[in-house]
Amino acid sequence: MKRAAIYLRVSTKDQTTENQLRELQDCAKNVGWEIVAVYEDHGVSGSKGRDQRPEYDRLLKDATRRKFDVVMAWSVDRLGRSLRDLVGFLEELHGLKVDLFLHKQGIDTTTAGGKALFGMMGVFAEFERAMIQDRVKAGLDRAKANGVKLGRPAVPNKKKEAVLAGKANGDSLRKIAKDVGLSLGKVHGIVKAEQEMELAT
């Protein structure tokens, strides 16, 4: 019986890996694999490297220790968005004699066709990421061209002066924020900027 490790990932904290896990557990049961470990990176982008994905890193370390025979993931984009990283991941696994199963793409790297298709899926994942970035940039450029001001609105000078006056009077930042009608973070930023200016002069 093959020993299987499941890798799960979602990009944001409010997403869940429950559906991924359930489907992969069903797949393992159907083919007679024993799940010996589950690795989950929660709220981590697939564009992040191994050093920023602790469970992904632990998975690879355990693969080196031969703790399992096959890695299961719900989809290729759960593993990563960079073609170079994906290919490197596949090469590392196969160098360790560990196979890879991707549920949504139906990829099983015990076959030559599975290896080839895995590479193609990586190309498409990277292409999709580039398309999203292009669309976001085009949207920002269009907004600028239409006169839309991007970024957070500037704090009026009168409010900045009120913040600094409150600070000079010895008021707490929380009280100043309430009196002036700004967030505590903005008040802190104004005070910090003023202190930095004083140090620079």
C-alpha positions as a printed NumPy array, in Angstrom:
array([[  0.   ,   0.   ,   0.   ],
       [  1.343,   3.436,  -0.965],
       [  1.829,   5.993,   1.802],
       [  0.305,   9.328,   0.756],
       [  0.924,  12.87 ,   1.956],
       [ -1.707,  15.533,   1.287],
       [ -0.738,  19.169,   0.634],
       [ -3.417,  21.855,   1.08 ],
       [ -3.209,  25.6  ,   0.504],
       [ -5.538,  28.598,   0.401],
       [ -4.473,  32.171,  -0.323],
       [ -6.544,  34.039,   2.279],
       [ -7.391,  33.5  ,   5.935],
       [-11.149,  33.417,   5.298],
       [-10.908,  30.5  ,   2.844],
       [-11.079,  26.874,   3.923],
       [ -9.232,  23.728,   2.86 ],
       [-12.058,  21.396,   3.921],
       [-13.265,  20.665,   0.373],
       [ -9.728,  19.989,  -0.855],
       [ -9.086,  17.598,   2.018],
       [-12.353,  15.714,   1.648],
       [-11.9  ,  15.115,  -2.091],
       [ -8.298,  13.989,  -1.697],
       [ -9.227,  11.635,   1.132],
       [-11.857,  10.08 ,  -1.133],
       [ -9.314,   9.687,  -3.947],
       [ -6.816,   7.989,  -1.64 ],
       [ -9.494,   5.633,  -0.373],
       [-10.537,   4.722,  -3.923],
       [ -7.009,   3.747,  -5.005],
       [ -6.067,   2.126,  -1.723],
       [ -3.46 ,   4.641,  -0.501],
       [ -2.85 ,   5.256,   3.204],
       [ -2.747,   8.932,   4.21 ],
       [  0.157,   9.306,   6.625],
       [  0.488,  13.118,   6.752],
       [ -1.4  ,  16.328,   5.923],
       [  0.409,  19.638,   5.296],
       [ -1.575,  22.876,   5.177],
       [ -0.463,  26.429,   4.348],
       [ -3.359,  28.696,   5.31 ],
       [ -3.531,  32.233,   3.942],
       [ -0.374,  31.941,   1.841],
       [ -0.145,  32.915,  -1.837],
       [  1.058,  30.311,  -4.319],
       [  3.546,  32.873,  -5.628],
       [  5.46 ,  32.734,  -2.336],
       [  8.685,  30.77 ,  -2.24 ],
       [  9.464,  27.757,  -0.118],
       [ 10.948,  29.927,   2.633],
       [  7.575,  31.683,   3.079],
       [  5.453,  28.515,   3.027],
       [  6.349,  26.565,   6.195],
       [  4.202,  23.495,   5.531],
       [  5.392,  23.247,   1.928],
       [  8.938,  23.356,   3.246],
       [  8.156,  20.681,   5.845],
       [  6.598,  18.507,   3.134],
       [  9.793,  18.561,   1.091],
       [ 11.937,  17.846,   4.137],
       [  9.747,  14.855,   5.007],
       [  9.947,  13.675,   1.398],
       [ 13.732,  13.61 ,   1.822],
       [ 13.224,  11.46 ,   4.919],
       [ 11.096,   9.057,   2.801],
       [  8.057,   9.436,   5.044],
       [  5.661,   8.856,   2.116],
       [  5.54 ,   7.551,  -1.453],
       [  3.209,  10.02 ,  -3.159],
       [  2.199,  13.669,  -2.671],
       [ -1.447,  14.493,  -3.309],
       [ -2.747,  18.005,  -4.064],
       [ -6.157,  19.211,  -5.179],
       [ -4.81 ,  21.236,  -8.126],
       [ -1.528,  22.349,  -9.677],
       [ -2.068,  25.939,  -8.538],
       [ -2.135,  24.764,  -4.9  ],
       [  1.547,  23.88 ,  -5.321],
       [  2.6  ,  27.179,  -6.899],
       [  2.267,  29.709,  -9.696],
       [  5.838,  29.771, -10.937],
       [  6.751,  27.305, -13.673],
       [ 10.346,  27.179, -12.457],
       [  9.247,  26.335,  -8.905],
       [  6.787,  23.704, -10.112],
       [  9.299,  21.969, -12.322],
       [ 11.876,  22.118,  -9.538],
       [  9.331,  20.602,  -7.155],
       [  8.59 ,  17.754,  -9.568],
       [ 12.288,  17.067, -10.177],
       [ 12.972,  17.038,  -6.442],
       [ 10.153,  14.586,  -5.786],
       [ 11.18 ,  12.242,  -8.562],
       [ 14.795,  12.378,  -7.469],
       [ 13.531,  11.042,  -4.152],
       [ 11.34 ,   8.418,  -5.899],
       [  8.19 ,  10.177,  -4.651],
       [  5.227,  10.452,  -7.021],
       [  2.732,  13.285,  -7.45 ],
       [ -1.05 ,  13.123,  -7.819],
       [ -3.095,  16.204,  -8.851],
       [ -6.813,  15.622,  -8.518],
       [ -8.342,  18.368, -10.711],
       [ -5.936,  17.797, -13.615],
       [ -6.003,  14.005, -13.254],
       [ -2.203,  13.936, -13.234],
       [ -0.29 ,  10.942, -11.953],
       [  3.46 ,  11.281, -12.46 ],
       [  4.038,   7.55 , -12.418],
       [  3.355,   7.847, -16.158],
       [  5.28 ,   9.755, -18.865],
       [  2.06 ,  11.468, -19.949],
       [  1.471,  12.666, -16.392],
       [  4.921,  14.252, -16.235],
       [  4.392,  16.092, -19.535],
       [  0.924,  17.322, -18.561],
       [  2.237,  18.588, -15.217],
       [  4.701,  20.829, -17.061],
       [  1.919,  22.173, -19.284],
       [ -0.289,  22.95 , -16.284],
       [  2.568,  24.945, -14.765],
       [  2.796,  27.051, -17.932],
       [ -0.918,  27.821, -17.782],
       [ -0.806,  28.707, -14.064],
       [  2.033,  31.172, -14.675],
       [  0.235,  32.603, -17.715],
       [ -2.955,  33.087, -15.682],
       [ -1.032,  35.007, -13.003],
       [  0.546,  37.266, -15.639],
       [ -2.899,  37.929, -17.16 ],
       [ -4.318,  38.958, -13.772],
       [ -1.393,  41.324, -13.173],
       [ -1.867,  42.863, -16.637],
       [ -5.594,  43.392, -16.03 ],
       [ -4.96 ,  45.085, -12.685],
       [ -2.325,  47.383, -14.203],
       [ -4.605,  48.252, -17.136],
       [ -7.42 ,  49.075, -14.711],
       [ -5.183,  51.382, -12.657],
       [ -3.889,  53.122, -15.808],
       [ -7.461,  53.629, -17.036],
       [ -8.514,  55.08 , -13.685],
       [ -5.569,  57.511, -13.71 ],
       [ -6.406,  58.561, -17.279],
       [ -9.982,  59.302, -16.146],
       [ -8.714,  61.543, -13.363],
       [ -9.328,  59.136, -10.506],
       [ -6.935,  59.71 ,  -7.623],
       [ -5.501,  56.419,  -6.391],
       [ -4.357,  55.564,  -2.896],
       [ -5.61 ,  56.736,   0.449],
       [ -6.958,  60.307,   0.649],
       [ -4.56 ,  62.809,   2.226],
       [ -5.318,  64.046,   5.734],
       [ -6.304,  67.762,   5.674],
       [ -3.697,  70.119,   7.12 ],
       [ -6.154,  71.359,   9.748],
       [ -6.521,  67.858,  11.137],
       [ -2.747,  67.341,  11.116],
       [ -2.344,  70.571,  13.075],
       [ -5.023,  69.444,  15.543],
       [ -3.222,  66.127,  16.036],
       [  0.102,  67.839,  16.736],
       [ -1.559,  70.337,  19.057],
       [ -3.142,  67.51 ,  21.014],
       [  0.196,  65.75 ,  21.247],
       [  1.842,  68.963,  22.491],
       [ -0.854,  69.206,  25.178],
       [  0.066,  65.724,  26.389],
       [ -3.137,  64.029,  25.202],
       [ -3.003,  60.306,  24.455],
       [ -3.032,  59.231,  20.804],
       [ -6.343,  57.462,  21.382],
       [ -7.963,  60.642,  22.746],
       [ -6.531,  62.694,  19.877],
       [ -7.902,  60.226,  17.338],
       [-11.364,  60.437,  18.881],
       [-11.308,  64.255,  19.123],
       [-10.014,  64.832,  15.591],
       [-12.031,  62.085,  13.914],
       [ -9.148,  60.025,  12.537],
       [ -8.116,  56.437,  13.005],
       [ -5.515,  55.66 ,  15.648],
       [ -3.176,  54.458,  12.902],
       [ -3.379,  57.775,  11.01 ],
       [ -2.749,  59.756,  14.177],
       [  0.262,  57.597,  14.969],
       [  1.547,  58.129,  11.417],
       [  1.226,  61.918,  11.647],
       [  3.067,  62.033,  14.985],
       [  5.787,  59.705,  13.742],
       [  6.295,  61.745,  10.548],
       [  6.618,  64.933,  12.609],
       [  9.196,  63.317,  14.913],
       [ 11.218,  62.119,  11.93 ],
       [ 11.183,  65.634,  10.438],
       [ 12.441,  67.083,  13.717],
       [ 15.275,  64.557,  13.846],
       [ 16.243,  65.334,  10.246],
       [ 16.549,  69.074,  10.895]])
